[in-house]
Amino acid sequence: MDDLIWPLSNLHVAASFLASDIRGTSACPEFASATKNANRSDVNLDDWFEQVANCSGVDIQSNTSNYPDVIKMLKCCGPCILMMPDNGFIVLLKTKRQNAVILNYKQQFSLLPLTKLKDILTKEHVLPLRQSLSEQLLPLGLPTKQHEKVLESLLIEKLSNTPVIQAWIFHPAAYDNIFAQFKQAKFLKGLMLSIGAALLFQIMLIISWYVIGLGVFETNDHDSVFSLWALLLFSAIPFYYLSLKIKNRLSLDFGAELRKQLLQGILKLKPNDVRRHSSGHFMGQVMDIDLLEAQSFGMSFIAITALTQVFLAGIILAVAGVSWSHSILLTTLLILIGMLSLKYYREIKRWLAFDLQLNCKLSEQLVGHRTRFIQEMPEQRHLVEDEDLSNYTKLCEQLDKWGAVLTTFAGRRVWLFLSLLLLMPELTSDNVDVASLSVCIGAILLAAISLEQFANSVKYLLEARCAWVNLRPMYEGAAETCANSTQSQASFTHADSKGAEYPTIQARELHFSFNKRKILDGCDFSINAKDKMLLEGNSGAGKSTLGNVIAGAYMPQQGELSLNGTSFKAVYNELWRKKIVMAPQFHDNYLFSQTLAFNLLMGRCWPPSEADLIDAQTVCNELGLGKLINKMPAGLHQMVGEGGWNLSHGEQSRVFIARALLQRADLIILDESFSSLDPKTFNIALPCVLKRSNALLIIAHP
């Protein structure tokens, strides 16, 4: 058992192994020094794993599980590193049925039952409670099996809201090439297997055509021939079933993988990129996700299968000895499909671009409906909409026209008519090879069905291609930041540490421009630990821009910005934002339709521990939100936001302040967070902010 446990001093070896297995790169060797000869309490493991992720090019997600969900989590979290109750770790690669595949300390694979692994990981929380509950159940005199069953039910009830294990899950980075993602998920292997099964199905159908031709025209033993023909047809059914089953499973896995990667990319979009687009733009992209998921994989499979069947039919027609003209005709139709597909692609690009514009306009008009109703002239209210709908109708007509042309000229009717016309000399000849003619007719029918399937699938694939073009910036939202970032070998020094050598923030010659307008021009300043600073200025003077640059939302275009002596360029962006937390202006902040506890602790820890909830309640009381929470039936667990408990602007502002304070950052930036507070509430909230912040920067109007 001891060889399954990795000590903290060799944790970098385990991380390197998992990173190389996923991406072919190992973690930086410099991280060994952070864990060598150290106790777990001395190392911030979340920060350490984030630095490993940045250096090795993989994503590492920290996750916890409550007791009832431990087995479920273990089945789906591999590859990951699990934290032991003591000072060790377990490396889980994957699960096979009810067993876990463990990488032991000697870098060999071992199997361990999931139930035993669960007991090892949860013993710190479970053993004391199990012993206490077991003693309480003894007077009942329950049979052994029933005693264990009741005991397990009580443990699930008692520990249902208590995180009992922590794991760091390794998976490909969101900015990796999409084909690399699918290769890691082993999609190509399943796709080739499915296509192979479909081809075997079609080959057996062609052979059955050959057999039936022999039986009808050249053999008198019809019973044997028809028996062989029926046997071939029944033998083809398992191949068709296997192909369909694999395709459906891969389609579901593809959709799940696609949405997971898109979500990771969305969460890493730069704030400035998000601000440039309207809500309608993102609403249109969400609809594009459905389009891409529904059509891309399934239609790709149909297109590949159909095209393979067309080539198979062409080869059969060429070698059947009847005529080469059918192969030439088939090639000509494929070229025609390509040319018409190019024209259809151009039309659908125009249509989707205009559709996205309409989504943007629609969302803006919905938000501003009351303003338009009061301010706009009634007779002019719908002129623009009518013009847009007219243009949209014209684009739809063009799209439908070329779609019909594509399916008509590449459909089975044109192919069947021309191919049978070319076959007429053979049909009327007295010296025809009946078996070859039967195979040729079967190949013509196969090509007819495959051509129509291919043309229809190409239409949908072109739509999916256009949807992917719109979604690609979201998918690659982390690419520019993460792929080019370098890793700092320095460890952060918290502002509370004694004898700090560097200021919390040091800026030299900072320059930042927006749309060719200079906002920051050679700024020099420093913020030390425990400094409380007020930044005042007129509207548009660049106060919020400076705050965003310090917080890492904007990248300074020139100059040097460092945190505790570590340059911004050498620090992973997420680590920077953990150390510097900003509460943006009211219109840039958001109250989620979730519980109040989630809105308070989303930047700190979720799901929260009991200590986190107590800390959140204390901060809220100090900010003057105690009476509000007491009014809520569910307290901190009351739903707020749209459809929930309605909070005033002042109450929301204090929730945003509490959210920033609860993250315990080295520097907190409050951008006009007090502007919606009355003097009495301001005098209550300010002492709490001053007491609970390390370094503080308040942005306000004069």
C-alpha positions in Angstrom: 0.0 0.0 0.0 2.9 2.4 0.8 4.2 2.3 -2.8 0.8 3.8 -4.0 1.4 7.0 -2.0 3.5 9.8 -3.5 5.3 12.1 -1.0 5.0 15.8 -1.4 8.7 16.0 -2.3 8.1 14.0 -5.5 4.8 15.5 -6.5 6.4 17.2 -9.4 7.4 13.8 -10.9 3.7 12.7 -10.8 2.6 16.0 -12.3 5.2 15.7 -15.1 4.1 12.1 -15.9 0.4 13.2 -16.3 1.3 16.3 -18.3 3.5 14.3 -20.7 0.8 11.7 -21.1 -1.8 14.3 -22.1 0.3 16.8 -24.2 3.7 15.2 -24.6 5.4 17.9 -22.4 6.5 17.5 -18.8 6.2 20.0 -16.0 9.0 22.4 -15.4 11.8 20.9 -13.2 12.0 24.2 -11.3 8.8 23.2 -9.4 10.7 20.5 -7.5 12.2 23.1 -5.2 8.8 24.3 -4.1 7.8 20.9 -2.7 11.1 19.4 -1.7 11.6 19.0 2.1 8.3 20.9 2.7 5.2 20.2 4.7 1.9 20.4 2.9 0.8 23.3 5.1 3.8 25.3 3.9 2.8 25.0 0.2 -0.2 26.6 -1.5 -1.1 23.6 -3.7 -3.7 25.4 -5.8 -1.1 28.1 -6.8 1.5 25.4 -7.4 -0.7 23.3 -9.7 -1.7 26.5 -11.6 2.0 27.2 -12.2 2.5 23.6 -13.3 -0.4 23.9 -15.7 0.9 27.1 -17.2 4.4 25.7 -17.8 3.3 22.3 -19.1 0.5 23.5 -21.4 -2.4 21.5 -19.8 -5.4 22.6 -17.7 -5.5 21.5 -14.1 -8.8 21.9 -12.3 -9.1 21.7 -8.6 -12.2 19.8 -7.5 -13.8 18.6 -4.3 -16.4 16.0 -3.6 -18.8 15.4 -0.8 -19.1 11.9 0.7 -22.1 10.7 -1.2 -20.5 11.5 -4.6 -17.0 10.1 -4.0 -17.4 7.0 -6.1 -19.1 9.0 -8.9 -16.3 11.5 -8.9 -13.5 8.9 -8.9 -15.1 7.2 -12.0 -14.9 10.4 -14.1 -12.0 12.4 -12.8 -9.0 10.5 -14.1 -6.2 11.4 -14.8 -5.9 13.3 -11.5 -3.9 13.7 -8.3 -5.8 12.9 -5.1 -4.8 14.4 -1.8 -4.5 11.9 1.1 -5.5 12.8 4.6 -1.8 12.7 5.7 1.1 14.3 3.8 0.8 12.1 0.7 -1.0 11.9 -2.7 -2.4 9.2 -5.0 -2.1 9.4 -8.8 -5.3 8.1 -10.4 -5.0 7.4 -14.2 -8.4 6.0 -15.0 -11.1 3.5 -13.8 -11.9 0.1 -15.2 -15.3 -1.1 -14.1 -15.1 -1.0 -10.3 -11.3 -0.7 -10.1 -9.0 2.3 -10.1 -5.8 2.3 -12.2 -3.2 3.8 -9.9 0.3 5.0 -10.8 2.5 3.9 -7.9 5.6 5.6 -6.5 7.8 3.3 -8.7 5.9 4.6 -11.8 4.1 1.2 -12.3 0.4 0.6 -12.7 -1.6 -1.0 -9.9 -5.3 -1.8 -9.6 -7.2 -0.8 -6.5 -11.0 -1.3 -5.8 -12.9 1.9 -5.9 -14.5 1.2 -2.5 -11.1 0.7 -0.9 -9.7 3.9 -2.5 -12.8 5.7 -1.2 -12.1 4.4 2.4 -8.4 5.5 2.2 -9.3 9.0 1.0 -12.1 9.6 3.4 -10.9 8.0 6.6 -10.0 11.3 8.3 -13.7 12.4 8.1 -15.4 9.1 8.2 -13.6 7.0 10.9 -14.4 9.2 14.0 -18.0 9.7 12.8 -18.4 6.0 12.0 -17.2 4.9 15.4 -19.6 7.4 17.1 -22.6 6.4 15.1 -21.9 2.7 15.4 -21.9 3.0 19.2 -25.2 4.8 19.0 -26.7 2.0 16.9 -25.4 -0.9 19.0 -28.3 -0.8 21.6 -30.8 -1.4 18.7 -29.3 -4.9 18.1 -29.5 -4.7 14.3 -28.2 -7.6 12.2 -24.7 -7.0 10.8 -25.8 -6.3 7.2 -28.6 -4.0 8.3 -26.3 -2.3 10.8 -23.8 -1.5 8.0 -26.6 -0.3 5.7 -28.1 2.1 8.3 -24.6 3.3 9.3 -23.8 4.1 5.6 -27.1 6.0 5.3 -26.3 8.0 8.4 -22.8 8.8 7.1 -24.3 10.0 3.8 -26.7 12.2 5.7 -24.1 13.7 8.0 -21.5 14.3 5.4 -23.7 15.3 2.5 -22.5 18.9 2.6 -18.9 18.3 3.7 -16.1 18.1 1.2 -14.1 15.0 2.1 -11.6 14.6 -0.8 -9.8 17.0 -3.1 -8.5 16.3 -6.5 -6.5 18.1 -9.2 -7.8 16.9 -12.6 -5.6 17.1 -15.6 -7.0 17.6 -19.1 -6.0 19.2 -22.4 -5.8 22.9 -22.4 -8.7 24.8 -23.9 -6.4 26.5 -26.5 -5.0 23.2 -27.8 -5.7 22.3 -31.4 -9.2 20.8 -31.7 -7.8 17.7 -33.5 -5.4 17.2 -30.6 -8.3 17.3 -28.2 -10.2 14.7 -30.2 -7.0 12.5 -30.5 -6.7 12.6 -26.8 -10.3 11.5 -26.4 -9.7 8.7 -28.9 -12.4 9.9 -31.3 -10.4 8.9 -34.5 -10.1 5.3 -33.5 -13.8 5.0 -33.0 -14.5 6.9 -36.2 -12.3 4.6 -38.2 -13.9 1.5 -36.6 -17.4 2.8 -37.5 -16.5 3.7 -41.1 -14.8 0.2 -41.5 -18.0 -1.5 -40.3 -20.1 0.6 -42.7 -17.8 -0.4 -45.6 -18.0 -4.1 -44.8 -21.8 -3.7 -44.8 -21.7 -2.2 -48.3 -19.2 -4.7 -49.6 -21.5 -7.5 -48.4 -24.4 -5.9 -50.2 -22.4 -5.7 -53.4 -21.5 -9.4 -53.1 -25.2 -10.1 -52.6 -26.0 -8.4 -55.8 -23.4 -10.5 -57.6 -24.9 -13.7 -56.1 -28.5 -12.8 -57.0 -27.3 -12.0 -60.6 -25.8 -15.4 -60.9 -28.8 -17.1 -59.5 -31.3 -15.3 -61.8 -29.5 -15.5 -65.1 -26.8 -18.2 -65.0 -27.8 -20.9 -62.5 -30.7 -23.3 -62.2 -30.1 -24.1 -58.5 -32.2 -21.1 -57.3 -32.7 -22.4 -53.8 -29.0 -22.5 -53.0 -28.4 -19.1 -54.5 -31.3 -17.5 -52.7 -30.2 -19.1 -49.4 -26.7 -17.7 -49.9 -28.1 -14.3 -50.8 -30.3 -14.3 -47.6 -27.3 -15.4 -45.5 -25.2 -12.5 -46.9 -28.0 -10.0 -46.1 -28.4 -11.3 -42.6 -24.6 -11.3 -42.1 -24.5 -7.7 -43.1 -26.9 -6.6 -40.3 -24.4 -6.8 -37.4 -21.9 -4.6 -39.3 -24.6 -2.0 -39.9 -25.7 -2.2 -36.2 -22.0 -1.8 -35.0 -21.4 1.2 -37.3 -24.6 2.9 -36.1 -23.9 2.2 -32.4 -20.4 3.5 -32.5 -21.5 6.6 -34.5 -24.2 7.5 -32.0 -21.9 7.0 -29.0 -19.2 9.1 -30.6 -21.7 11.8 -31.5 -22.8 12.1 -27.8 -19.1 12.2 -26.6 -18.2 14.7 -29.3 -21.0 17.1 -28.2 -20.0 16.8 -24.6 -16.3 17.4 -25.4 -17.1 20.3 -27.6 -19.2 22.1 -25.0 -16.7 21.4 -22.3 -13.8 22.9 -24.4 -16.0 25.9 -25.5 -16.9 26.6 -21.9 -13.2 26.6 -20.9 -12.4 29.0 -23.7 -15.3 31.3 -22.8 -14.2 31.5 -19.2 -10.8 32.7 -20.4 -11.9 35.4 -22.9 -10.4 38.7 -22.2 -12.8 41.2 -20.5 -12.1 43.8 -23.2 -13.1 41.3 -25.9 -16.3 40.5 -24.2 -17.2 44.2 -23.7 -16.8 44.9 -27.4 -19.7 42.6 -28.4 -23.4 42.9 -27.5 -25.4 40.3 -25.8 -27.1 39.5 -29.1 -23.7 38.5 -30.5 -23.2 35.9 -27.8 -26.8 34.8 -28.1 -26.1 34.1 -31.8 -23.0 32.2 -30.9 -24.9 30.1 -28.4 -27.3 29.1 -31.2 -24.2 28.3 -33.3 -23.0 25.9 -30.6 -26.3 23.9 -31.0 -25.9 24.0 -34.8 -22.3 22.8 -34.6 -23.0 20.1 -32.1 -26.1 18.8 -34.0 -24.6 18.7 -37.4 -20.8 18.6 -37.4 -20.0 15.0 -36.2 -23.1 13.2 -37.5 -22.9 14.8 -40.9 -19.1 14.4 -41.0 -19.6 10.7 -40.5 -22.3 10.5 -43.2 -20.2 12.5 -45.6 -17.1 10.4 -45.1 -19.1 7.1 -45.3 -21.0 8.3 -48.4 -17.8 9.5 -50.2 -16.1 6.2 -49.4 -19.1 4.4 -50.8 -18.9 6.6 -54.0 -15.2 5.6 -54.5 -16.1 2.0 -53.8 -18.8 2.2 -56.4 -16.5 3.9 -58.9 -13.8 1.2 -58.4 -16.5 -1.5 -59.0 -17.8 0.2 -62.1 -14.2 0.5 -63.4 -13.2 -3.1 -62.9 -16.6 -4.7 -63.6 -15.6 -4.7 -67.3 -18.8 -3.0 -68.6 -17.7 0.6 -69.2 -15.3 3.2 -68.0 -17.8 6.0 -68.8 -19.6 5.5 -65.5 -16.5 6.2 -63.5 -15.8 9.4 -65.6 -19.4 10.5 -65.1 -19.1 9.8 -61.3 -15.9 11.9 -61.2 -17.6 14.7 -63.1 -20.5 14.8 -60.7 -18.2 14.9 -57.7 -16.4 17.9 -59.3 -19.8 19.6 -59.9 -20.7 19.0 -56.2 -17.5 20.7 -55.2 -18.2 23.8 -57.4 -21.8 24.1 -56.2 -20.7 23.6 -52.6 -18.3 26.6 -52.9 -21.1 28.8 -54.1 -23.4 27.5 -51.4 -20.7 28.2 -48.8 -20.4 31.8 -49.9 -24.2 32.3 -49.7 -24.5 30.7 -46.2 -21.6 32.9 -44.9 -23.6 36.0 -46.0 -26.8 34.6 -44.5 -25.2 33.7 -41.1 -23.4 37.1 -40.9 -26.6 39.0 -41.5 -28.4 36.7 -39.0 -25.9 37.5 -36.4 -26.4 41.2 -37.0 -30.2 40.7 -36.5 -29.6 39.0 -33.2 -27.5 41.9 -32.0 -30.1 44.4 -33.1 -32.9 42.3 -31.5 -31.2 42.1 -28.1 -30.5 45.8 -28.1 -34.1 46.6 -29.0 -35.4 44.3 -26.3 -33.2 46.0 -23.6 -34.1 49.5 -24.9 -37.8 48.8 -25.6 -39.0 51.3 -22.9 -36.7 54.0 -24.1 -37.8 53.5 -27.7 -41.5 53.4 -26.7 -41.2 56.8 -25.0 -38.7 58.6 -27.3 -39.1 57.3 -30.8 -41.8 58.4 -33.3 -44.4 55.7 -33.6 -44.5 55.9 -37.4 -40.7 55.4 -37.6 -40.4 52.7 -35.0 -40.4 49.7 -37.3 -38.9 51.1 -40.5 -35.5 49.7 -39.9 -36.9 46.3 -38.9 -38.9 46.1 -42.1 -35.9 46.8 -44.2 -33.8 44.3 -42.3 -36.5 41.6 -42.7 -36.7 42.3 -46.4 -33.0 41.9 -46.8 -33.1 38.7 -44.7 -35.8 37.3 -46.9 -33.7 37.9 -50.1 -30.7 36.2 -48.5 -32.9 33.2 -47.6 -34.2 33.0 -51.1 -30.7 32.9 -52.5 -29.6 30.3 -50.0 -32.6 28.1 -50.7 -32.0 28.5 -54.5 -28.4 27.3 -54.4 -29.2 24.6 -51.9 -31.8 23.2 -54.3 -29.4 23.4 -57.2 -26.8 21.5 -55.2 -29.1 18.6 -54.2 -30.8 18.5 -57.6 -27.7 18.2 -59.9 -25.9 16.0 -57.4 -28.9 13.9 -56.5 -29.7 10.4 -57.5 -32.2 11.3 -60.3 -29.5 12.9 -62.5 -27.0 10.1 -61.8 -29.5 7.3 -62.4 -30.7 8.8 -65.7 -27.3 9.4 -67.1 -25.8 6.1 -65.9 -28.6 4.0 -67.2 -28.4 5.9 -70.5 -24.7 4.9 -70.7 -25.6 1.4 -69.8 -28.2 1.0 -72.6 -25.7 -0.5 -75.2 -24.8 -3.2 -72.7 -28.5 -3.9 -71.8 -29.4 -4.4 -75.5 -26.3 -6.5 -76.4 -26.5 -10.2 -76.9 -23.0 -10.9 -75.6 -23.3 -9.3 -72.1 -21.7 -10.8 -69.0 -24.8 -11.1 -66.8 -22.8 -11.3 -63.5 -20.8 -8.2 -64.3 -24.0 -6.4 -65.4 -25.7 -7.3 -62.1 -22.7 -6.0 -60.1 -22.7 -2.8 -62.3 -26.4 -2.2 -61.6 -25.8 -2.7 -57.9 -22.8 -0.3 -57.9 -25.0 2.3 -59.8 -27.7 2.1 -57.1 -25.0 2.3 -54.4 -23.5 5.4 -56.0 -27.0 7.0 -56.4 -27.8 6.6 -52.7 -24.3 7.7 -51.7 -24.3 10.8 -53.9 -27.5 12.1 -52.5 -26.3 11.4 -48.9 -23.0 13.2 -49.7 -24.7 16.2 -51.2 -27.1 16.7 -48.3 -24.4 16.1 -45.7 -22.1 18.7 -47.4 -24.9 21.3 -47.1 -25.0 20.8 -43.3 -21.3 20.6 -43.0 -20.9 24.0 -44.7 -23.4 25.4 -42.2 -21.4 23.8 -39.3 -18.2 25.3 -40.8 -19.6 28.8 -40.8 -20.8 28.2 -37.2 -17.2 27.1 -36.3 -15.8 30.3 -37.8 -18.0 32.3 -35.5 -17.2 30.2 -32.5 -13.5 29.8 -32.9 -12.6 33.0 -31.0 -14.5 31.7 -28.1 -12.9 28.3 -28.3 -9.4 29.8 -28.5 -10.1 32.5 -25.9 -7.2 31.4 -23.8 -4.7 30.8 -26.6 -3.0 34.2 -26.8 -2.6 34.6 -23.1 -1.8 31.0 -22.1 0.2 29.7 -25.0 2.7 32.5 -25.0 3.0 33.0 -21.3 6.2 32.1 -19.4 6.5 30.7 -16.0 8.0 32.6 -13.1 10.3 30.6 -10.8 9.7 33.0 -8.0 7.1 32.3 -5.4 4.8 35.0 -4.3 5.3 36.7 -0.9 2.1 37.5 0.8 1.7 41.1 1.9 1.3 40.0 5.5 4.8 38.4 5.5 7.3 40.1 7.7 10.3 41.7 6.1 8.8 41.9 2.6 11.5 43.0 0.2 9.3 44.5 -2.5 6.2 46.7 -2.8 3.0 44.9 -3.4 2.7 46.8 -6.7 5.5 48.5 -8.5 4.9 50.3 -11.9 7.5 52.0 -14.0 6.8 53.9 -17.3 3.4 52.3 -17.9 1.8 53.1 -21.2 -1.7 52.1 -22.4 -3.8 53.3 -25.3 -7.3 52.5 -26.4 -8.3 53.1 -30.0 -5.2 55.2 -30.5 -6.1 57.4 -27.5 -3.4 57.6 -24.8 -4.9 56.7 -21.4 -1.7 56.0 -19.5 1.5 57.8 -20.5 4.6 56.9 -18.5 2.9 56.2 -15.1 5.3 55.5 -12.2 3.9 54.5 -8.8 4.2 51.9 -6.0 1.7 50.4 -3.5 3.1 48.9 -0.4 1.5 46.3 1.9 -1.1 47.9 4.2 -1.2 51.1 2.0 -4.7 52.6 1.8 -4.9 54.8 -1.3 -7.6 57.0 -2.9 -7.5 57.7 -6.6 -9.7 60.6 -7.6 -10.3 62.1 -11.1 -12.9 63.4 -13.5 -14.9 61.2 -15.7 -12.9 59.8 -18.6 -9.6 60.6 -16.9 -8.5 56.9 -17.0 -9.0 55.9 -13.4 -10.9 52.7 -14.2 -8.4 51.9 -17.0 -5.5 52.1 -14.5 -7.4 49.9 -12.1 -7.9 47.3 -14.9 -4.3 47.4 -15.8 -3.2 46.8 -12.2 -5.8 44.0 -11.8 -4.5 42.2 -15.0 -7.7 42.8 -17.1 -5.6 44.9 -19.5 -2.1 44.2 -20.6 0.2 47.3 -20.4 1.6 48.1 -23.9 4.9 49.4 -22.5 6.5 49.6 -19.1 7.0 47.3 -16.2 4.4 46.1 -13.7 5.4 43.8 -10.9 3.7 42.1 -7.9 5.9 41.5 -4.9 8.9 41.8 -7.1 7.6 39.4 -9.9 6.9 40.9 -13.3 3.4 40.7 -14.8 4.8 39.1 -17.9 6.3 36.3 -15.9 3.2 35.4 -14.0 0.2 33.3 -15.1 -2.8 35.7 -15.4 -5.0 33.7 -13.1 -2.4 33.7 -10.4 -2.1 37.5 -10.8 -5.8 37.9 -10.4 -5.8 35.8 -7.2 -3.4 38.2 -5.6 -5.1 41.4 -7.0 -8.9 41.5 -6.8 -11.0 44.3 -8.3 -14.6 45.1 -7.8 -15.5 46.8 -11.1 -18.1 49.6 -11.5 -21.7 48.7 -10.9 -22.6 48.2 -14.6 -19.6 45.9 -15.1 -20.4 43.7 -12.1 -23.0 41.1 -11.9 -25.2 39.4 -9.4 -25.8 35.8 -10.5 -29.2 34.1 -10.2 -27.8 31.9 -7.5 -27.7 31.8 -3.7 -26.3 34.8 -1.8 -23.6 32.5 -0.5 -22.5 31.6 -4.0 -22.4 35.3 -5.0 -20.2 36.1 -2.0 -17.8 33.1 -2.2 -17.6 32.4 -5.9 -14.1 33.9 -6.0 -12.9 32.2 -2.9 -14.1 28.6 -2.7 -17.2 26.7 -3.9 -18.7 24.6 -2.5 -17.8 26.4 0.8 -16.8 25.0 4.1 -18.6 25.9 7.3 -15.7 28.3 8.1 -16.2 30.0 4.7 -19.9 30.5 5.4 -19.2 31.9 8.9 -16.6 34.3 7.5 -19.1 35.4 4.8 -21.8 36.1 7.4 -19.3 38.1 9.5 -18.2 40.3 6.6 -21.9 40.9 5.7 -22.7 41.9 9.2 -19.8 44.3 9.3 -20.9 45.9 6.0 -24.4 46.4 7.3 -26.1 43.5 5.5 -27.0 41.6 8.6 -30.6 42.9 8.8 -31.1 42.0 5.2 -29.9 38.4 5.6 -32.0 38.0 8.7 -35.1 38.9 6.6 -34.3 36.3 4.1 -36.0 32.9 4.9 -33.0 30.9 3.8 -30.3 33.3 5.0 -27.1 33.1 3.0 -28.7 30.3 1.0 -31.5 32.6 -0.3 -31.7 32.8 -4.1 -30.9 36.4 -5.4 -30.6 38.0 -8.8 -33.2 37.7 -11.5 -36.2 35.7 -10.2 -34.8 35.8 -6.7 -34.7 38.2 -3.8 -34.6 41.7 -5.1 -31.6 43.7 -3.8 -31.3 47.5 -4.1 -28.3 49.1 -5.8 -26.7 49.8 -2.4 -27.2 46.3 -1.2 -25.7 44.9 -4.4 -22.7 47.2 -4.1 -22.0 45.9 -0.6 -22.3 42.3 -1.9 -19.7 43.1 -4.5 -17.5 44.7 -1.9 -17.9 41.6 0.4 -17.1 39.3 -2.6 -13.8 41.1 -3.1 -12.9 41.2 0.7 -13.6 37.4 1.1 -10.9 36.6 -1.5 -8.1 37.8 0.9 -6.0 39.3 -1.8 -2.8 41.2 -1.5 -4.4 44.2 -3.1 -8.1 45.1 -3.4 -9.3 47.7 -5.9 -12.8 49.2 -5.4 -13.9 51.1 -8.5 -16.7 53.5 -7.4 -18.1 50.8 -5.1 -19.3 53.4 -2.6 -21.0 55.7 -5.1 -24.5 54.2 -4.5 -24.2 54.2 -0.6 -25.8 56.9 1.5 -23.5 58.6 4.1 -24.8 56.4 7.0 -24.2 53.2 5.1 -20.8 54.5 3.9 -19.7 55.1 7.4 -20.6 51.5 8.3 -19.0 49.9 5.3 -15.7 51.9 5.1 -14.2 50.7 8.5 -14.9 47.0 7.5 -13.0 47.6 4.2 -10.1 49.3 5.8 -9.8 46.6 8.5 -10.1 43.5 6.2 -7.9 44.7 3.3 -4.2 44.3 3.0 -3.3 47.0 0.4 -6.3 49.0 -0.8 -7.0 51.3 -3.8 -10.3 53.1 -3.9 -11.3 54.8 -7.1 -13.8 57.6 -6.8 -15.0 60.9 -8.2 -13.8 64.1 -6.5 
